[in-house]
Amino acid sequence: MRVLLTGSGGYLGSLLAPELLRRGHDVVGLDTGFYRERSLYRSGDPAPSTLAQDVRRIQSKDLIGIDAVVHMGELSNDPAGQLSPSITYEINHHGSVRLARLAREAGVSRFIYTSSCSVYGIAAKDFVDETSPVNPQTAYGICKALVERDLKQLAHPDFCVTILRNATAYGASPGMRFDIVLNNLAGLAWVTGEISMTSDGTPWRPLVHALDICQAVALVLEAPAEAVHNETFNVGDTGHNYRVRDIAAVVAEVFSGCEVSFGAPSADNRSYRVSFDKIRKHLPEFRCRWDARTGATQLFDLFRKIDMKREDFEFRTFTRLKQLQHLLHTKQIDDHFFWMQ
């Protein structure tokens, strides 16, 4: 299958592209290159040919001969989304829906969209599932919910749409992110020997390893269309819902000698526990192969192998908001986040 993978140079994309290539797919990447300045490590994995292009400027000709689109190329978290909410809507909502419309018109048969469990926001019930109301709290989460709504309307027997609501990702990647909870806590434990949290750590978060997300995407891509057509799947494991303070405790145990302290309750009131039963029913092969402890151990082993220093952990590329602020400040991108000529 010839697959266009947007965000191919990002945190998830730099892991998914090699996985799809290994599985025999012909992969074409598309990436703006915002975070290409530095990788945390070299993986030696095969890389796809890549279009250095903003998803908002993709044209119909770029989709000729494409069988499936896997769309990951958006502003990637709540802080980055809040930097400029109007541009977040422009890229994450309008840009994503425009891409789907072009794909359908070009005869692309499958469209996989990586959404987020952040659409649940503040959950009123104990465990939310794909039938629960969404309650996003940020521009990032709101855009995810809007794209989901609009993609459902574009789905057609000849245009198989699948939405994957990923739990909060973690784990090693060449396009590393240290602005997601487990990765951040592991980095702090390595470079400072302590985890000093500014909140009380009571909110719930479901976690999923980046490689398990890649597994889910690949299985959806290769599944019979009738199993995944116009379906939404939470991606993770019901047993991997953690309080943030429990994630910190796991990291501290793996990074032995690390001390943990907590602060006052946070103004960020997002908290949700998620059921992941549906994906197992539709895709019986899917299993989360990682949990918080094995993920923290993977990071510990990586940091030791590459002799990670504080300057590596704090480098702006690995925190999406800092890198976007740098590109704006140095006038490498304009106010609409297009590269300056």
N, C-alpha and C positions, 0 to 999 in steps of 0.2 A: 504494500500500500504506500502511495506517495503522500507524505504527511507534511503540512506546513505547521511548524511549531513556533508560535510567537513567544517572545521572552526567552529565547533559546540560550542566551548568555547569562541568565539570571540564576538565582539560588536553586530553584527547582529545575529550570530548563537545562542547566549545565549537567544535571544528573539524568534527566529524562531523555535528552537527545541521544546520548550513548546507549541507553537501554533500548530505545526503539531501533537504533541501528543494529544492535546485537540481535534483536528479534527479527531482523530481515527487512525492516521497513526502509523505504527511501525517504530520508528526512531533509527538508529544507528549513533552515532557521530564519527567523526574522527578529531583529533586536535593535533597539535604539542605540545601545552602547553606553548608556549612562554610567554603568558600573564596571566597564571593561578595563579601567586603569590598572587594577591590581587584582590578582587572585590570591587566595590564602595559601594554596598549594597547587602543584601540577599533578594531574591525575593520570595522564597517559592514555585516557579514553579517546576513542574516535570522536571527531567533531563533524557536524554537518556543514555543507555549504550554507552561507548565511547572507541574507539581505540586510544591509545596514540601513534600516528604514523605520520611521515612525508608523505605528499601526494606523494612524489617522490619515496617512498619505498612501496607503496601499491602493493599488489599482486592480481592475478586473484582470488585466494581463498577468499580474503576479499570481493569479489563482488558476491559470490554465493548466490542466493536467493534474491538479491536486485532487486527491480522493478524500482527504480528511483534514480538518483544521483542529489543532489543539491550541486553545487560546489561553495563554498565561500572561501576555505582555501588557500589564497595567501598572499603575502606581501601586506599590505593594503592601502598604499597611496604613493603620490609622493615622500616625503622626505625619507621614508623607502626604496622605490625603488631606489633612487639615492645613497643610502649608498653603494651599490655594484650592479651596473647595470647588471654585468654579472651573478650574483646570482639571481637577479630579473628575468632575462630571463630563467635561469635554473628552477626556481620554478614556476613562473607565466605563462610562455609560454610553455616550454617543459614539465613541470610537469603536467600542466592542460591538454594538448593534449594527453599525455601518459595515464592519467586517463580516458579520454573519449574513447580512443582506447580499453583499457582493459574492460571498461564497455560495449562497443558494442560487443566485443568478448565473454563476459560472459553472454550475453543475456539480459542485462539491457534494458528496453524499453524506458526510458525517461532520458534525461540529461538536467538539467537547469543550465545555467552558469550565474553568476552575474557579468556582465561587469559594465561599468561606462560611464556616460555622459562625462567624461574627454577625451574620444576618440575624441570629437569634437574640443578640444584644443582652437584654435582661429577661431571663426566662421566669415565667410565673409558676410553671409546673416543675416537678422534680426532674424528669427527663424529657427533653424535646426530641421530636423526630421530624421527618420530612413533611408530615401533615400539620405540624404546629405553626401557629402564626409567627411571622417574622417580626422582629422589633429592633432593627438596627439603630445604633446610637451615634454613628459618625458618618461623614461623607463617604468614606471608603465602604462601610457596610451598606449604606443606603444605595450606593451605585451598584453593588453586587445584587441587591434585591431587585433593583430596576432592570438590570440586564437579564436576570432570571425571568422576570415577567415578560419582557419583550421577546426573548428567545423562545419561550413557550408558544408565543403567537406565530413565530416564523416556522416552527416545526411542521413537517410535511412528510407524507410517505416516502418521498424521494430525498428528504433532507432530515436525517436522523440527528436530533439534538439531545445531548446528555449534559446534565449539570452535576458537577462534583463539588459538594460543600466540604472542603477540607477542614479538619481540625487544625489547631495551631501546630505548625511544622517545627521540626528540630532535626539536628543531625549535621554531619559534615558535608560540605560542598565546596568545590573550587570557588564558586561565586558566593562566598559565605555571607551569612547575615548574623550579626550579633545583636540585632534589635528585636529578636523574638525570645520568648521567656527562657526556655531551657538553655539555648545557646548562650544567651547573655549571662545567666547565672554561672554556667560552666566557665565562661571566659573570665568573669570576676574571680571565681574560685582559683583559677590558674595564676592570674597575674597579681592578685592582691592577697590571696590566702584567706579571704573573708567574703561573706555575702551580707552586705548591710542593706536591708530592704527599707524603702521609704513608706511601705504600706504594711498592713497587718497580714497580708498574704491569704486572706480568707476566701476570695473569689474562686469559683470553679473554672477550670479550663480543660477542654479535651485536647490531648496531644496526639500527633501522628508523625512518624519518622518520614523524612523526605523521600526515602527509597520506597516506603509503603505507598506514598502518593503516586510515585512513578509506576508501581505495580498496578494500582487501581486504574490509572490512565491507560496503560497497555492492555489490561483486560477488557476495559470498555471498548477500546479501539478494535479489538479482535473478537468481541462477542457478537452473536447474531443480533441483527438490528432490532428484532422484536423484543429482545431482553432488555434493551437500554433506550429504546426510542421514546423521546419526550419524557424521560425519567429524571428525577433528582435523587442523588445519593449522598448521604453523609459519609465521609471517608475517615475511618478511624476504627477504634475498638471500644465498645461500651465499658470495658474494664479499665480503660486508660483515660478516665476523667480524674483529674487531680486538682486539689487545692494548690494554689501557688506556693504556699508555705511547705506543702509536702514535696513539691518539685525541688524546692531549695534544700530540703532535708536529704533527698536522694542524691543530689549533686554533691552536697557536703560529705556524704558517706563515701562516694567514689573518689573525690578529691580529698583524701584523708588529711586531717589537720585543719580543714577549713572551718571557720566559725560563722554562725548564722545569727543575725539579729533582725528584729522586725520593728516597724514604725506604727503610726496611727492608721486607722482605716482610710482607704484612698477615696478621693472624689470620683475616681473611675469606678462606676457601679456595675460595669458589665460582669455578669456571672451566669454561667449556664452549664448544665450537664446534658450530654447528647447521647441518644441511642443510635447505634450503628448496625442494627439488625438487618435493615433492608438490603444493604449492599451484599451481605452474605447470602441472602435468599436469591438475588438476581445473578450474582457472580459467585458461585460456591467455591471457586478456587481462591478467592481473596482471603488472605489472612495477614494480620499485622505481625510482622516478624521481629519487630523491635518494640521495646517499652522504654520508659524513662531511664531505667537503670542501665540497660544495654546502650542506649543512646548517649548517656553521660560517659560511659566507659569508652565508647568510640571516640568521643571528643577528647577525653583525657589522653588516650593513646596517640591521637593525632597531634595534640599540642606538644606532647613530649617528643614525638618524631620530628616535627618541624622546628622545635625549640622556640615556640611562640613567645614573643616579647610583648610588653605592654603596648608599644607603638603599633604592633600588628593588630592587637585587639581593638585599639582605639582608632585605627585608620578609617577615614571617612567613608571609603567605598563600602565597608561592611555594615554601616548604619545608613539606611536609605535616605533618611531625612537630612543627615549631615552632608551627604554627597550632592543631593539636589540643591541644598543651600549654597554649597561651594560652587556649583556650576552656574547658579544664578548670580552669585556675588562676583565671580570672575568673568561674567558676561559670555560664558561659553554657550549657554542656552538663553533664549529670550523669555519674556513673561508668559508665553504660552507653552513653554518647555520644548520649543523647537531649537535644534542646533543653529547657532549663528553662522552665517556664511563668512 
